[in-house]
Structure formats: structure tokens, C-alpha cells
Amino acid sequence: MNLPKESRPSILIVDDEDQVRRLIRSTFEEAGYRVTEASNGKDALTQYRMAPTDLVITDILMPDQDGLECITTLRRESPHVKIIAITGGSDMIGVLGFLDVAKMLGAHRTLQKPFEMKSLLAAAESALQT
């Protein structure tokens, strides 16, 4: 991506696992994106309100405030933001899985962990173009 730094798409990565955040961050920075991080939904909303991003990639199962709550609040406060939900959790909520619920709440794309970074990059590019 050969855009000036300030015009490159910005991404907020929300995951309670440091290693996952670092891996996603380095992948997106290498691809030319501007990246910020948060370790839970509560911190993510605070950061987003101070400095909105073009895309939010959020884990679903996190302490303090989970990704489903984060998606719901982001969708209500900033309907235009693009959201990708990710999770390694496979528990069911009724007959729906976490990723199905995330999609119903407004996530543009969903990915089950573990996933390949190229799949996440492709999902991000797709979400940003819609």
C-alpha cells in the first residue's frame, strides 16, 4: 500500500491475548495499515471514541466487556464502522454460534480461530471496500 501514512486505512484490533494482537498488528502494519490495539471491549470503545478507525477486528470472548457487547455499542454509536468478529470459542448460544450472533449484530465478516493471516487480510480488504 503506497498511500501517505495519514490516508492509509486504520484498524483497531481487540483481543485479550497479547500474542494474537501482536501477530495481527504486525501482519496489518506490514500490509500498510495504521493499527491500534485494545485488550477488551471496554478499552476498545474508549479508544474508538477518542480516535475512530475504519475497521475494528474484535475477538468475541474477552473479560470486562466481550466482543458482542462491543459490536452492539459500535453499531449503535457508529453505524458506518466496518467490523470483523473472530473467536476460538465454539459454545452455542441457543442454536446459534458466537459468530452467527456477531453477524446478526452487525459484523461484516467473521472468522473462526485459528485462521490464516491472509484470510484475515482478505476479509479486511473486502469489508473496507463495502
Long-range contacts (C-beta under 8 A, 24 or more apart in sequence): 1-31, 1-32, 1-33, 2-32, 3-32, 5-34, 8-32, 8-33, 8-34, 9-33, 9-34, 9-54, 9-55, 9-128, 10-34, 10-35, 10-36, 10-51, 10-53, 10-54, 10-55, 11-35, 11-36, 11-53, 11-54, 11-55, 11-56, 11-57, 11-124, 12-36, 12-37, 12-38, 12-44, 12-47, 12-48, 12-53, 12-55, 12-56, 12-57, 13-37, 13-38, 13-57, 14-38, 14-39, 14-40, 14-41, 14-43, 14-44, 14-56, 14-57, 14-58, 14-59, 14-62, 14-67, 14-70, 15-39, 15-57, 15-58, 15-59, 15-62, 15-86, 16-40, 16-59, 16-61, 16-62, 16-63, 17-59, 20-59, 20-113, 23-117, 24-57, 24-117, 24-120, 27-117, 27-120, 27-121, 28-121, 28-124, 31-121, 33-124, 40-64, 40-65, 41-65, 41-66, 41-67, 41-69, 41-70, 41-73, 44-70, 45-70, 45-73, 45-74, 48-74, 48-78, 48-81, 49-77, 52-78, 52-81, 53-81, 54-81, 54-82, 54-128, 55-81, 55-82, 55-83, 55-84, 55-124, 55-127, 55-128, 56-81, 56-82, 56-83, 56-84, 57-83, 57-84, 57-86, 57-120, 57-124, 58-83, 58-84, 58-85, 58-86, 59-85, 59-86, 59-87, 60-85, 60-86, 60-87, 60-89, 60-98, 60-99, 60-102, 61-87, 61-88, 61-89, 61-98, 67-102, 68-98, 68-101, 68-102, 68-105, 71-102, 71-105, 71-106, 71-107, 72-105, 72-106, 74-106, 75-105, 75-106, 82-108, 82-127, 82-128, 82-130, 83-107, 83-108, 83-127, 84-108, 84-109, 84-110, 84-111, 84-120, 84-123, 84-124, 84-127, 85-109, 85-110, 85-111, 86-110, 86-111, 86-112, 86-113, 86-115, 86-120, 87-112, 87-113, 88-112, 88-113, 88-114
